[in-house]
Amino acid sequence: MDKKESRHFNISVEGINCETLYFEHLAKLINSSGRNTYNLKIDPKKVSPLDYARRNAFKPNERRKKNQQKLPYIHIQDIEDYYDSFQREKFYAVIDEMRKAEDQFGISYQLGYSNYTFELWMLLHVAEMNHAVQDRRAYLKWVNRWFHRNFANLDEFKQHDNFQAILDEYVTLDSIQLAIQRAENIVKKNEEDRKTRETYHGFTFYRDNPDISVHEVVQLILEVCDIR
């Protein structure tokens, strides 16, 4: 039996299947890897950041082992389309909730986001994705190409069994490290291209896709679990 201590992360997510399955899969990879100093304990929930904080803020918050700093709560969210006013206001409302939760419960929140969609983060495990796409549906082409599938639409890709099969086949600790590097390349290229940056309540992002910060929360988890 594994006697390693666990590090617990509080994570709320937007999506029904993909984000939850991904982070559950990440925990399994870490805890069975033999490369970790600490196990990952995680129970991602599809709920708003404020509701998640209401449900969990009474529990002790995990601290980093090295400096005893409290770990942030994490929320995973797509921006979907900055130039669509409804989607933009929806995204801003999520950030508003994060800040309200911080003020109300004395916690900190970190946002892992992708522009347009979580499919971007998934594809980074297998390919560079520095090019922009016209809309979210355009990712279907790349999903089918790089995951060697023939899905009729992205909803089919997101179905529980289909998505879990892709996680099992393509998402390893090594491919996650590659995804982090490729995500960093996206951010670097956005800076070099002098894309328009937006700041809202302390969170800075690029208006145009591709852009991402999911890798930052995944990197944090790997560091806290001390993956070797």
LOROBA-823005 format. One record per residue: chain; x, y negated, z negated of N, C-alpha, C in turn. Coordinates in steps of 0.02 Angstrom, whole numbers. Layout:
['A',[X,Y,Z],[X,Y,Z],[X,Y,Z]]
...
END
This chain:
['A',[42,60,0],[0,0,0],[44,-62,0]]
['A',[25,-112,40],[62,-174,45],[50,-216,-17]]
['A',[105,-230,-54],[100,-268,-116],[118,-342,-106]]
['A',[124,-364,-45],[143,-433,-33],[89,-481,-57]]
['A',[112,-539,-80],[65,-592,-97],[30,-616,-33]]
['A',[-29,-644,-42],[-66,-671,15],[-66,-747,12]]
['A',[-70,-777,71],[-81,-849,78],[-149,-858,111]]
['A',[-193,-895,79],[-262,-903,103],[-271,-969,138]]
['A',[-301,-966,198],[-317,-1026,236],[-393,-1032,242]]
['A',[-417,-1093,233],[-488,-1109,243],[-497,-1135,314]]
['A',[-535,-1098,354],[-543,-1116,424],[-616,-1115,444]]
['A',[-639,-1172,471],[-704,-1175,503],[-693,-1181,578]]
['A',[-740,-1154,617],[-731,-1153,689],[-796,-1175,724]]
['A',[-789,-1194,786],[-846,-1216,826],[-881,-1157,859]]
['A',[-843,-1112,890],[-871,-1060,932],[-900,-1002,894]]
['A',[-940,-963,929],[-973,-905,898],[-926,-847,892]]
['A',[-891,-829,946],[-848,-770,945],[-774,-786,948]]
['A',[-754,-825,998],[-684,-828,1017],[-638,-850,960]]
['A',[-652,-907,930],[-608,-933,879],[-605,-888,818]]
['A',[-663,-863,797],[-665,-818,740],[-626,-755,753]]
['A',[-637,-724,810],[-601,-662,827],[-527,-675,833]]
['A',[-508,-732,860],[-437,-746,869],[-401,-749,801]]
['A',[-429,-786,754],[-394,-794,690],[-398,-731,648]]
['A',[-449,-692,655],[-451,-627,622],[-397,-582,651]]
['A',[-389,-585,717],[-337,-546,751],[-268,-569,728]]
['A',[-259,-634,721],[-195,-660,698],[-177,-633,629]]
['A',[-226,-629,584],[-214,-602,518],[-192,-529,522]]
['A',[-224,-490,564],[-205,-419,572],[-134,-413,598]]
['A',[-116,-455,646],[-48,-453,674],[3,-469,621]]
['A',[-9,-522,583],[39,-542,532],[46,-489,478]]
['A',[-10,-465,454],[-10,-420,396],[17,-351,412]]
['A',[18,-332,475],[44,-266,495],[112,-270,528]]
['A',[141,-330,531],[200,-340,572],[265,-316,540]]
['A',[268,-318,474],[331,-305,441],[380,-363,447]]
['A',[358,-417,479],[400,-476,489],[380,-533,442]]
['A',[332,-521,399],[303,-573,357],[324,-566,284]]
['A',[337,-623,253],[349,-623,181],[283,-622,143]]
['A',[232,-656,171],[166,-660,140],[114,-636,189]]
['A',[63,-604,163],[5,-586,204],[-39,-647,216]]
['A',[-78,-644,269],[-126,-697,284],[-196,-674,264]]
['A',[-228,-713,222],[-298,-701,204],[-340,-756,235]]
['A',[-390,-735,272],[-427,-784,312],[-498,-759,323]]
['A',[-545,-804,323],[-615,-786,337],[-647,-843,375]]
['A',[-630,-850,440],[-656,-906,479],[-732,-904,486]]
['A',[-763,-963,480],[-835,-968,484],[-857,-1019,536]]
['A',[-909,-1002,573],[-939,-1050,620],[-984,-1097,580]]
['A',[-957,-1154,563],[-993,-1202,522],[-958,-1269,530]]
['A',[-993,-1323,515],[-963,-1389,520],[-910,-1398,465]]
['A',[-861,-1443,476],[-810,-1453,424],[-838,-1474,357]]
['A',[-888,-1517,357],[-916,-1540,294],[-952,-1484,257]]
['A',[-992,-1446,294],[-1027,-1389,262],[-978,-1338,236]]
['A',[-924,-1327,273],[-874,-1278,250],[-843,-1303,185]]
['A',[-827,-1366,182],[-797,-1393,121],[-845,-1389,62]]
['A',[-908,-1403,74],[-958,-1398,20],[-960,-1327,-9]]
['A',[-952,-1278,34],[-957,-1209,12],[-893,-1185,-24]]
['A',[-837,-1217,-10],[-774,-1189,-33],[-731,-1234,-76]]
['A',[-749,-1298,-82],[-706,-1345,-117],[-700,-1329,-191]]
['A',[-748,-1292,-219],[-744,-1275,-291],[-691,-1221,-304]]
['A',[-668,-1188,-252],[-618,-1135,-259],[-548,-1166,-261]]
['A',[-502,-1134,-297],[-433,-1160,-297],[-405,-1161,-226]]
['A',[-370,-1214,-207],[-341,-1219,-141],[-269,-1194,-142]]
['A',[-253,-1153,-92],[-186,-1123,-87],[-133,-1178,-80]]
['A',[-74,-1163,-106],[-18,-1209,-100],[39,-1177,-62]]
['A',[78,-1219,-29],[139,-1193,3],[187,-1170,-52]]
['A',[221,-1116,-39],[266,-1088,-90],[325,-1133,-103]]
['A',[352,-1165,-50],[414,-1202,-57],[406,-1267,-96]]
['A',[357,-1308,-77],[351,-1374,-109],[287,-1383,-149]]
['A',[247,-1331,-153],[184,-1331,-192],[133,-1380,-165]]
['A',[142,-1404,-104],[92,-1447,-73],[31,-1406,-53]]
['A',[-28,-1433,-67],[-89,-1397,-50],[-95,-1388,26]]
['A',[-119,-1329,46],[-129,-1317,117],[-191,-1354,141]]
['A',[-190,-1379,202],[-249,-1414,228],[-304,-1364,246]]
['A',[-365,-1386,242],[-419,-1351,276],[-408,-1360,351]]
['A',[-433,-1313,390],[-424,-1315,463],[-491,-1310,497]]
['A',[-500,-1351,549],[-559,-1344,591],[-536,-1338,664]]
['A',[-568,-1291,700],[-551,-1279,770],[-609,-1304,813]]
['A',[-593,-1348,861],[-646,-1381,899],[-622,-1398,969]]
['A',[-666,-1392,1019],[-653,-1417,1086],[-678,-1488,1092]]
['A',[-647,-1526,1136],[-674,-1592,1151],[-724,-1588,1209]]
['A',[-717,-1536,1251],[-761,-1520,1307],[-756,-1570,1364]]
['A',[-769,-1634,1352],[-761,-1683,1406],[-763,-1753,1376]]
['A',[-705,-1784,1371],[-702,-1851,1341],[-746,-1901,1378]]
['A',[-753,-1894,1444],[-788,-1944,1484],[-863,-1933,1485]]
['A',[-887,-1881,1454],[-959,-1872,1444],[-975,-1901,1375]]
['A',[-1018,-1951,1374],[-1030,-1988,1311],[-1057,-1943,1256]]
['A',[-1101,-1895,1275],[-1128,-1850,1224],[-1073,-1808,1193]]
['A',[-1031,-1778,1235],[-977,-1735,1210],[-926,-1776,1170]]
['A',[-912,-1836,1192],[-865,-1879,1156],[-891,-1895,1086]]
['A',[-954,-1915,1081],[-983,-1931,1016],[-988,-1869,972]]
['A',[-1000,-1812,1002],[-1001,-1749,964],[-932,-1735,934]]
['A',[-880,-1747,973],[-812,-1737,949],[-795,-1786,894]]
['A',[-814,-1849,904],[-802,-1899,852],[-839,-1881,787]]
['A',[-898,-1854,794],[-938,-1836,735],[-902,-1782,694]]
['A',[-868,-1736,727],[-830,-1684,692],[-773,-1717,652]]
['A',[-738,-1764,682],[-685,-1799,646],[-713,-1838,587]]
['A',[-771,-1870,597],[-804,-1906,542],[-817,-1859,484]]
['A',[-841,-1798,499],[-855,-1750,447],[-792,-1729,410]]
['A',[-738,-1719,447],[-675,-1701,415],[-653,-1755,366]]
['A',[-657,-1818,387],[-636,-1872,343],[-682,-1879,282]]
['A',[-747,-1868,294],[-794,-1872,238],[-781,-1816,188]]
['A',[-766,-1756,213],[-750,-1700,169],[-687,-1714,128]]
['A',[-638,-1745,161],[-576,-1763,125],[-591,-1811,68]]
['A',[-631,-1862,81],[-647,-1911,31],[-689,-1882,-26]]
['A',[-737,-1840,-6],[-785,-1815,-55],[-756,-1760,-100]]
['A',[-711,-1719,-71],[-689,-1660,-109],[-614,-1660,-124]]
['A',[-579,-1714,-105],[-508,-1719,-122],[-465,-1667,-87]]
['A',[-483,-1651,-26],[-445,-1602,14],[-414,-1639,74]]
['A',[-374,-1604,112],[-351,-1630,176],[-375,-1583,231]]
['A',[-386,-1611,290],[-410,-1571,347],[-361,-1580,405]]
['A',[-348,-1525,440],[-308,-1527,501],[-351,-1500,558]]
['A',[-351,-1535,614],[-391,-1516,672],[-349,-1481,723]]
['A',[-371,-1421,743],[-342,-1386,800],[-390,-1392,858]]
['A',[-372,-1433,908],[-420,-1446,961],[-390,-1428,1028]]
['A',[-434,-1421,1078],[-411,-1410,1147],[-457,-1449,1194]]
['A',[-427,-1473,1246],[-462,-1513,1297],[-449,-1478,1364]]
['A',[-498,-1445,1395],[-569,-1445,1379],[-589,-1393,1325]]
['A',[-557,-1335,1325],[-588,-1278,1295],[-537,-1229,1265]]
['A',[-560,-1185,1221],[-516,-1136,1189],[-484,-1089,1239]]
['A',[-514,-1083,1298],[-483,-1042,1351],[-413,-1065,1367]]
['A',[-401,-1130,1361],[-334,-1156,1373],[-284,-1123,1326]]
['A',[-300,-1122,1261],[-255,-1091,1212],[-245,-1017,1227]]
['A',[-297,-982,1245],[-290,-911,1262],[-243,-900,1321]]
['A',[-252,-940,1372],[-212,-932,1433],[-138,-947,1421]]
['A',[-123,-989,1373],[-54,-1006,1359],[-15,-945,1333]]
['A',[-48,-893,1311],[-13,-832,1290],[17,-795,1350]]
['A',[-7,-810,1409],[16,-772,1468],[41,-816,1525]]
['A',[32,-882,1521],[51,-925,1578],[60,-997,1556]]
['A',[100,-1034,1594],[102,-1106,1587],[38,-1135,1616]]
['A',[9,-1184,1581],[-55,-1213,1604],[-50,-1289,1601]]
['A',[-1,-1316,1637],[10,-1388,1635],[-34,-1428,1682]]
['A',[-70,-1393,1725],[-111,-1428,1775],[-181,-1443,1749]]
['A',[-208,-1498,1771],[-276,-1517,1751],[-327,-1476,1792]]
['A',[-387,-1469,1764],[-442,-1437,1799],[-501,-1486,1803]]
['A',[-546,-1474,1850],[-601,-1520,1861],[-655,-1516,1807]]
['A',[-667,-1455,1783],[-716,-1446,1729],[-701,-1380,1694]]
['A',[-739,-1366,1641],[-727,-1307,1601],[-733,-1242,1640]]
['A',[-779,-1241,1687],[-791,-1180,1726],[-731,-1159,1767]]
['A',[-687,-1207,1782],[-629,-1193,1823],[-581,-1143,1789]]
['A',[-587,-1136,1723],[-543,-1090,1688],[-560,-1016,1704]]
['A',[-619,-1003,1730],[-637,-935,1746],[-587,-904,1796]]
['A',[-568,-943,1845],[-519,-920,1895],[-455,-897,1862]]
['A',[-430,-936,1815],[-367,-921,1783],[-375,-864,1732]]
['A',[-431,-861,1699],[-445,-805,1653],[-443,-739,1691]]
['A',[-477,-737,1747],[-479,-675,1786],[-410,-658,1815]]
['A',[-373,-709,1836],[-307,-696,1866],[-258,-670,1813]]
['A',[-251,-706,1758],[-198,-690,1711],[-215,-634,1663]]
['A',[-280,-622,1651],[-300,-567,1608],[-323,-506,1649]]
['A',[-317,-511,1715],[-331,-456,1760],[-403,-429,1749]]
['A',[-450,-476,1752],[-520,-459,1743],[-559,-484,1804]]
['A',[-624,-470,1802],[-668,-494,1856],[-733,-518,1826]]
['A',[-729,-562,1777],[-788,-588,1743],[-828,-632,1791]]
['A',[-893,-628,1787],[-936,-669,1830],[-940,-741,1805]]
['A',[-930,-751,1740],[-933,-817,1711],[-896,-816,1644]]
['A',[-887,-875,1614],[-850,-879,1551],[-888,-850,1492]]
['A',[-955,-850,1497],[-994,-818,1443],[-977,-744,1438]]
['A',[-965,-712,1495],[-947,-641,1495],[-878,-632,1463]]
['A',[-833,-676,1478],[-766,-675,1446],[-772,-681,1371]]
['A',[-819,-721,1347],[-826,-735,1276],[-865,-682,1237]]
['A',[-895,-635,1272],[-931,-582,1237],[-884,-544,1191]]
['A',[-910,-524,1134],[-869,-497,1080],[-821,-443,1104]]
['A',[-846,-391,1135],[-803,-334,1153],[-753,-353,1207]]
['A',[-773,-395,1255],[-728,-416,1308],[-671,-458,1280]]
['A',[-688,-504,1236],[-637,-549,1208],[-590,-510,1162]]
['A',[-618,-464,1122],[-576,-424,1078],[-527,-381,1118]]
['A',[-549,-355,1174],[-505,-314,1216],[-446,-355,1242]]
['A',[-459,-418,1260],[-405,-461,1283],[-357,-477,1226]]
['A',[-384,-490,1167],[-341,-501,1109],[-295,-442,1097]]
['A',[-324,-382,1098],[-285,-322,1085],[-231,-310,1137]]
['A',[-245,-329,1199],[-199,-316,1253],[-145,-370,1261]]
['A',[-163,-432,1249],[-118,-487,1268],[-92,-530,1210]]
['A',[-124,-528,1153],[-104,-574,1099],[-64,-536,1046]]
['A',[1,-548,1047],[48,-520,999],[84,-578,965]]
['A',[123,-563,913],[161,-616,882],[210,-648,931]]
['A',[238,-608,975],[285,-635,1024],[249,-679,1075]]
['A',[189,-658,1099],[153,-699,1147],[126,-762,1114]]
['A',[113,-759,1049],[91,-819,1013],[148,-870,1011]]
['A',[209,-847,1000],[266,-893,1000],[274,-925,1069]]
['A',[263,-887,1122],[265,-915,1189],[210,-967,1199]]
['A',[150,-951,1174],[94,-998,1180],[109,-1064,1145]]
['A',[141,-1060,1086],[159,-1121,1050],[208,-1162,1091]]
['A',[258,-1130,1120],[307,-1166,1162],[273,-1198,1222]]
['A',[228,-1162,1254],[193,-1189,1313],[147,-1247,1294]]
['A',[116,-1242,1236],[74,-1297,1213],[117,-1359,1200]]
['A',[175,-1349,1170],[221,-1405,1159],[242,-1436,1225]]
['A',[249,-1394,1277],[266,-1420,1343],[211,-1464,1371]]
['A',[148,-1445,1358],[92,-1486,1380],[94,-1555,1348]]
['A',[104,-1556,1282],[106,-1619,1246],[164,-1662,1270]]
['A',[222,-1630,1281],[280,-1667,1305],[267,-1696,1374]]
['A',[236,-1657,1419],[221,-1681,1486],[171,-1739,1484]]
['A',[122,-1734,1440],[74,-1789,1433],[110,-1854,1413]]
['A',[159,-1848,1369],[197,-1907,1348],[238,-1934,1407]]
['A',[272,-1888,1443],[314,-1909,1499],[272,-1941,1555]]
['A',[211,-1916,1565],[167,-1943,1617],[131,-2006,1594]]
['A',[142,-2026,1532],[111,-2086,1503],[35,-2085,1509]]
['A',[7,-2028,1493],[-65,-2022,1493],[-96,-2068,1439]]
['A',[-159,-2084,1449],[-194,-2128,1401],[-209,-2091,1337]]
['A',[-185,-2119,1282],[-196,-2089,1216],[-254,-2124,1181]]
['A',[-289,-2085,1143],[-346,-2110,1104],[-333,-2094,1030]]
['A',[-349,-2140,987],[-344,-2127,915],[-411,-2141,883]]
['A',[-434,-2092,844],[-498,-2100,810],[-490,-2075,739]]
['A',[-499,-2119,691],[-493,-2103,620],[-431,-2063,604]]
['A',[-375,-2085,633],[-311,-2054,618],[-292,-1995,660]]
['A',[-338,-1972,703],[-322,-1915,746],[-308,-1941,817]]
['A',[-249,-1924,843],[-228,-1949,909],[-229,-1892,959]]
['A',[-256,-1907,1018],[-261,-1856,1071],[-261,-1891,1138]]
['A',[-254,-1852,1191],[-256,-1878,1259],[-326,-1870,1287]]
['A',[-348,-1919,1324],[-415,-1917,1353],[-423,-1862,1405]]
['A',[-370,-1851,1444],[-374,-1805,1501],[-345,-1737,1484]]
['A',[-374,-1685,1514],[-348,-1618,1506],[-288,-1607,1553]]
['A',[-244,-1560,1535],[-245,-1520,1474],[-213,-1556,1415]]
['A',[-240,-1545,1357],[-211,-1569,1296],[-232,-1521,1240]]
['A',[-191,-1516,1189],[-204,-1464,1139],[-167,-1478,1074]]
['A',[-196,-1456,1019],[-161,-1456,955],[-173,-1391,916]]
['A',[-206,-1343,947],[-218,-1278,914],[-151,-1248,893]]
['A',[-100,-1257,934],[-35,-1227,918],[-7,-1252,852]]
['A',[-25,-1313,833],[2,-1341,771],[-24,-1304,710]]
['A',[-88,-1285,711],[-115,-1249,653],[-91,-1176,654]]
['A',[-83,-1147,713],[-56,-1079,716],[16,-1078,692]]
['A',[55,-1127,712],[124,-1132,689],[127,-1140,614]]
['A',[82,-1181,587],[80,-1190,514],[67,-1123,479]]
['A',[20,-1085,504],[4,-1020,474],[65,-974,476]]
['A',[99,-971,533],[158,-928,539],[212,-950,490]]
['A',[221,-1015,482],[272,-1040,437],[255,-1024,365]]
['A',[192,-1033,345],[172,-1020,276],[178,-946,259]]
['A',[164,-903,309],[171,-830,297],[243,-808,305]]
['A',[286,-855,325],[359,-842,330],[373,-784,378]]
['A',[350,-792,440],[363,-742,491],[436,-745,513]]
['A',[468,-689,513],[538,-685,532],[545,-660,603]]
END
